[in-house]
Structure formats: C-alpha cells, structure tokens
C-alpha cells in the first residue's frame, strides 16, 4: 500500500534557507564516498608501478599505458553512461558499474601478463568508472531546487580529498600485504561499502517522498520525476543543437589538458632541478590540499555570482601560474607554485554543473554531463601523454608547459564566449509534443514554446 505524500508545506520550509537538514545531504554524502572509493585505485595508480615492474620486469611505459587506456575508455564511455543514467536512473547504473568495478579490481590482482593489465585495469575499470560515476552528478542535481552550488561544492571537494587519502593508504597496504592482496582487499572492502551506499540511495526526491532541497511553496513541481524514455531522447536531441552542448565539452578538454601536464610532470620537473623524489611527490599533495578549498568554494560562488566570470578566473589562474615554472628552481618556489596552481586547478571544474542548470534547467542532463566527461577524459589522456613525448624529443618540458598555459587560457576565452546564463536555452521543453523531426528557429536555437525563467 502506497502512503500518500504529505502536503508540501509540511515537508519543506516556506522560504529559502541556505542550510537545513534534508535527505539531499545523504545523497551528497553517498556520492562523495562513492567517488572516493571508486576512483581510489586509479588515482593512486602510481603506487603500483614499482611493485609490478619489480615482479614482472615490465617497463614503466608499458605499465602506465594501462592508466592512459583506462582514462581514454572512461572518456569514450562517458556519453553512453550519462544517457544510461537518464534512461534507467543513477541507482541501477551504479549497480552495473560497481559490479564491473569489483570484478575488474579482483581480476587485476591475479594478472601475470601486461595485456591482462590492459584488459582488467584499462578496459574494465575504465568502463566501470564511467557507468557508476558519470550518472551521479546529474542525479545529485535533481535533489536541489536552490543552493545547488553548495551541494556541488561538497562533491568537488571530495574529488580532491580522495587521492590524498587513497594514495598513502594503498601504499601502506602494498608494503604490508603485497600488491596482489591489496587489490583483493580493496575489492572486498569496496563491495561492502558500495552495496550499503546503493541500498539507501534514491534517484529523485519524489522517491523518498520529499521535495528538492530549497523548494518552497509556489515553486513549480519540475524535475521531480524521471521523464519517459522518448521524452529524454527528444530533449537530448534539443541539447545537441545548442552551441553550449559542444562548447562545454571542449572547455573541459582544454582545462584538463592544462592541469594534466602539471599533475603528471611536476614531479620529474622538480627532480630535474635537484629536488628529492619524496619532496617532489609532496608537491602533488600540496596541490590537492589547496584545491579542496576552491573545489568547495567555486560552485557556491558560481551559484551566487554567475558561473562564467568565476570559471574564467579559475582557468586564468590555472594557466598563468604555470609560467612560474620557467624560473622556479628552489624548493620554496615549487611549493609556492603548487599552492597558487592548486587554487585554479580546484576551481577549474566546479562551475560545470551550475552551467548545466542555468542552460538546461531541471531537464535530464546526463547526456550533456557524459559528453563533457568525454572531453575531460580525452584532455587528461592527452595532457598526461604529450609531456613525455616532448621530453623525449627536446630533452626538457618547456614546450609542454607552454601547451599547458595556452590550453588553460584558451579555455578561459571560450568560457567568456559562451551564451548568457540568465535564460534557459530550451524553455518549456516538456510541453513540446514528441515528434520525429524538430525544426530550429532562424536564430539557430531549438524551436520550443515560450521561455520559462532560469532559476
């Protein structure tokens, strides 16, 4: 027997509040932990390089190819994963992705050929990462009618916290149990954690009998139920006709090229200046620690002041601080750079969910988010690969640093050229009849009924 949902006035405050208890924070916490658990092995992949090289005699290039392959596979699978979440819901997508993740981690613990590493870590974990992580951000967005930036800020901060916690923990486990048992222990512990999180996860506020966070009486009841599959397909077609759909993916690509070069090559750059490996490795920790602050703050600022200007500043900081490395030789200067770069690096991605909300409202945006993750993944793969090629050719990283600067600054310029964020690009899309062929207006925008104001 289904219990009737109580009136909105009993479930939500009558005026917007910045913070109050709501099940949305349970959802945010679940997604944050899922991100940290699901990305732990890949983000801390560096700790497995020496054990695998020592036991099997594989070159570091052959081993790290598995990481590059995993990044590319995740990128290519992300649009599909986003669409899957729109169709079946994030909870079911999580079940599929988590199962593939657990199997992939367990099988990686029994490999003895490098091609097996490519299949288990590169292919299986790459697909799993996309399926159970990409649908989560659009799903989380449906839980917020207002103050979306606060929820997204907490999730972005978790991205910075995950690697900081996972890397030393997995390093300790390898020393204590060996790399094989570390994979198996990680798989078993992750299975219990993920199963518990999935059990209490809800796709939408209506599944839990509540209104979205920040809902007040008088707000239209939009985005509370998943639209039919044909309606989702129709809206996805609308989105692909907007310039923002393509531009946001390219901006993500440029930003990830810019910081991937630094994240991967700051350690060898510092070592080449005579800094010890231990101190050089701590530069990445410093960047991640600083980035937690801006990961939390950027979505909140984007929500309050507008995403375009805030994101432009973050991209410029990420790009222009790299110029410091051309004359950085001392340890303190490297840490000064790490702190400055971490500000821009942490703020680089935080505005994308806010832009999606401003452009597409409460519509299903899993496809758009997945396409943006395609750009991000390809950017990470290219940035992480190009620096090594340039070093092999030139004997230094100067041109790699130049590429990093140019990519981030180009991303900043592209953000400024985006459409205004004060109106929906596809207003009243749910009122448009489902049709085989949707025409466009003379101005190049999708033909839809009269505009509904953006939140």
Residue pairs with C-beta under 8 A, 6 or more apart in sequence:
3 209
5 11
5 206
5 209
6 209
8 211
8 215
8 217
9 217
11 209
11 210
11 211
12 210
12 211
12 215
12 216
12 217
13 20
13 216
14 216
14 217
15 216
16 146
16 147
16 214
16 216
17 214
18 147
18 150
19 147
19 150
22 210
22 213
23 143
23 202
23 205
23 208
23 210
24 143
24 144
24 151
24 205
24 212
24 213
25 151
26 200
27 139
27 140
27 143
27 201
27 202
28 140
28 143
28 151
28 154
28 155
30 197
30 200
30 201
31 136
31 137
31 139
31 140
31 155
31 158
32 154
32 155
32 158
33 158
33 193
33 197
34 94
34 132
34 133
34 136
34 194
34 197
35 133
35 136
35 155
35 158
35 159
35 162
36 158
36 161
36 162
36 165
36 166
37 190
37 193
37 194
38 97
38 98
38 101
38 128
38 129
38 132
38 133
38 190
38 194
39 129
39 133
39 159
39 162
39 163
39 166
40 162
40 165
40 166
40 169
40 170
40 186
40 190
41 105
41 108
41 121
41 125
41 166
41 170
41 183
41 186
42 67
42 70
42 121
42 125
42 129
43 162
43 163
43 166
43 167
44 163
44 166
44 167
44 170
44 171
45 64
45 66
45 67
46 167
47 167
47 170
47 171
47 174
48 63
48 170
48 174
48 179
49 60
49 63
49 64
51 174
51 178
51 179
52 58
52 63
52 117
52 179
53 59
53 60
53 63
55 179
56 112
56 114
58 114
62 114
63 114
63 117
65 118
65 122
66 114
66 117
66 118
66 121
66 122
67 121
67 122
67 384
68 122
68 381
68 384
68 385
69 118
69 121
69 122
69 123
69 126
70 121
70 122
70 123
70 125
70 126
70 129
71 126
71 377
71 380
71 381
71 384
72 126
72 377
72 378
72 381
73 122
73 123
73 126
73 127
73 130
74 126
74 127
74 129
74 130
74 373
74 377
75 130
75 373
75 374
75 375
75 376
75 377
75 378
75 380
75 381
76 374
76 377
77 126
77 127
77 130
77 131
78 130
78 134
78 370
78 371
78 372
78 373
78 374
78 377
79 367
79 370
79 371
79 373
79 374
80 130
80 370
81 93
81 97
81 130
81 131
81 133
81 134
81 135
81 366
81 370
81 373
82 134
82 135
82 138
82 366
82 367
82 368
82 369
82 370
82 371
82 373
83 236
83 366
83 367
83 370
84 93
84 96
84 131
84 135
84 366
85 93
85 134
85 135
85 136
85 138
85 139
85 366
85 370
86 135
86 138
86 226
86 232
86 236
86 364
86 366
86 367
87 229
87 232
89 135
89 139
89 203
89 226
90 135
90 136
90 138
90 139
90 201
90 203
91 198
91 201
91 202
91 203
93 131
93 132
93 135
94 132
94 135
94 136
94 194
94 198
94 201
95 198
96 131
96 132
97 127
97 128
97 129
97 130
97 131
97 132
97 133
98 128
98 132
98 190
98 191
98 194
98 195
98 198
100 124
100 125
100 127
100 128
100 131
100 132
101 124
101 125
101 128
101 129
101 132
101 190
101 194
102 187
102 190
102 191
102 194
103 124
104 120
104 121
104 124
104 125
104 128
105 125
105 183
105 184
105 186
105 187
105 190
106 183
106 184
106 187
107 116
107 120
107 124
108 117
108 120
108 121
108 125
108 183
109 179
109 180
109 181
109 182
109 183
109 184
109 187
110 180
111 117
111 120
130 370
130 373
134 366
134 369
134 370
134 373
135 366
137 152
137 155
137 353
137 369
138 356
138 364
138 365
138 366
138 369
139 203
139 204
139 366
140 151
140 152
140 155
141 148
141 152
141 353
141 356
141 357
141 365
142 203
142 204
142 205
142 212
142 223
142 224
142 362
143 151
143 204
143 205
143 212
143 213
144 151
144 212
144 213
144 214
145 211
145 212
145 213
145 214
145 215
145 216
145 219
145 455
146 213
146 214
146 215
146 455
147 213
147 214
147 303
148 299
148 303
148 353
148 354
148 357
149 299
149 300
149 301
149 302
149 303
149 304
149 354
150 299
150 300
150 303
151 213
151 299
152 299
152 350
152 353
152 354
153 295
153 296
153 297
153 298
153 299
153 300
153 350
154 296
156 295
156 296
156 298
156 299
156 346
156 349
156 350
157 292
157 295
157 296
159 295
159 349
160 288
160 289
160 291
160 292
160 295
160 346
161 288
161 292
163 288
164 285
164 288
164 289
164 292
170 182
170 186
173 181
173 182
173 185
173 186
174 182
177 185
202 208
203 226
204 223
204 224
204 225
204 226
205 211
205 212
205 213
205 224
206 224
206 225
211 224
212 223
212 224
222 361
222 362
222 430
223 361
223 362
223 363
226 232
226 364
227 235
227 363
227 364
227 430
230 434
231 430
231 434
232 364
234 429
234 432
234 434
234 435
234 438
235 363
235 364
235 426
235 429
236 364
236 367
237 438
238 426
238 429
238 438
238 446
238 448
239 245
239 360
239 365
239 367
239 368
239 426
241 440
241 445
241 446
242 359
242 419
242 425
242 426
242 445
242 446
243 419
244 355
244 359
244 418
244 419
244 425
245 368
245 371
247 414
247 417
247 418
248 352
248 355
248 356
248 368
248 371
248 372
248 375
248 418
249 371
249 372
249 374
249 375
250 375
250 414
251 375
251 411
251 414
251 415
251 418
252 349
252 352
252 372
252 373
252 375
252 376
252 379
253 375
253 376
253 378
253 379
254 379
254 407
254 408
254 410
254 411
254 414
255 315
255 318
255 348
255 349
255 376
255 379
255 407
255 408
255 411
256 375
256 376
256 377
256 378
256 379
256 380
256 383
257 379
257 380
257 382
257 383
257 386
257 403
257 404
257 407
258 315
258 318
258 319
258 322
258 348
258 379
258 383
258 404
258 405
258 407
258 408
258 411
259 318
259 341
259 345
259 348
259 383
259 404
259 408
260 379
260 380
260 381
260 382
260 383
260 384
261 383
261 384
261 386
261 387
261 400
261 401
261 403
261 404
262 287
262 322
262 341
262 345
262 404
263 284
263 287
263 345
263 384
264 383
264 384
264 387
265 387
265 388
265 391
265 397
265 400
266 280
266 283
266 284
266 287
266 334
266 338
267 277
267 280
267 281
267 283
267 284
268 280
268 391
268 397
269 325
269 397
270 279
270 280
270 283
270 334
271 277
271 280
273 328
273 329
273 334
275 331
275 334
279 331
280 334
283 334
283 335
283 338
284 338
286 335
286 338
286 339
286 342
287 338
287 339
287 341
287 342
287 345
288 342
289 342
290 338
290 339
290 342
290 343
290 346
291 342
291 343
291 345
291 346
292 346
293 343
293 346
294 314
294 342
294 343
294 344
294 345
294 346
294 347
294 350
295 346
295 347
295 349
295 350
297 347
297 350
298 310
298 311
298 314
298 346
298 347
298 350
298 351
299 350
299 351
299 353
299 354
301 310
302 310
302 311
302 350
302 351
302 354
302 355
303 354
306 421
307 351
307 354
307 355
307 358
307 421
308 351
308 355
308 415
308 416
308 418
308 421
310 347
310 351
311 347
311 348
311 350
311 351
311 355
311 412
311 415
312 412
312 415
312 416
313 347
314 343
314 344
314 346
314 347
314 348
314 350
314 351
315 344
315 348
315 408
315 409
315 411
315 412
315 415
316 344
316 408
316 409
316 412
317 340
317 341
317 343
317 344
317 347
318 341
318 344
318 345
318 347
318 348
318 408
319 344
319 404
319 405
319 406
319 407
319 408
319 409
319 411
319 412
320 405
320 408
320 409
321 337
321 340
321 341
321 343
321 344
322 341
322 401
322 404
322 405
322 408
323 401
323 405
324 333
324 336
324 337
324 340
325 337
325 401
326 398
326 401
328 334
328 337
344 408
348 408
349 376
352 369
352 372
353 369
355 418
355 421
356 365
356 368
356 369
357 454
357 455
358 421
358 422
358 424
358 454
359 419
359 421
359 424
359 425
360 368
360 424
360 425
360 426
361 424
361 426
361 427
361 452
361 454
361 455
363 426
363 429
363 430
379 407
383 404
383 407
386 400
386 403
387 397
387 400
390 397
390 399
390 400
390 403
391 397
391 400
419 425
421 454
422 454
423 451
423 453
423 454
424 451
424 452
424 453
424 454
425 445
425 446
426 446
426 448
427 448
427 449
427 450
427 451
427 452
428 448
428 449
428 450
428 451
428 452
429 448
431 448
431 449
432 438
432 448
432 449
438 446
438 447
439 447
440 446
440 447
441 447
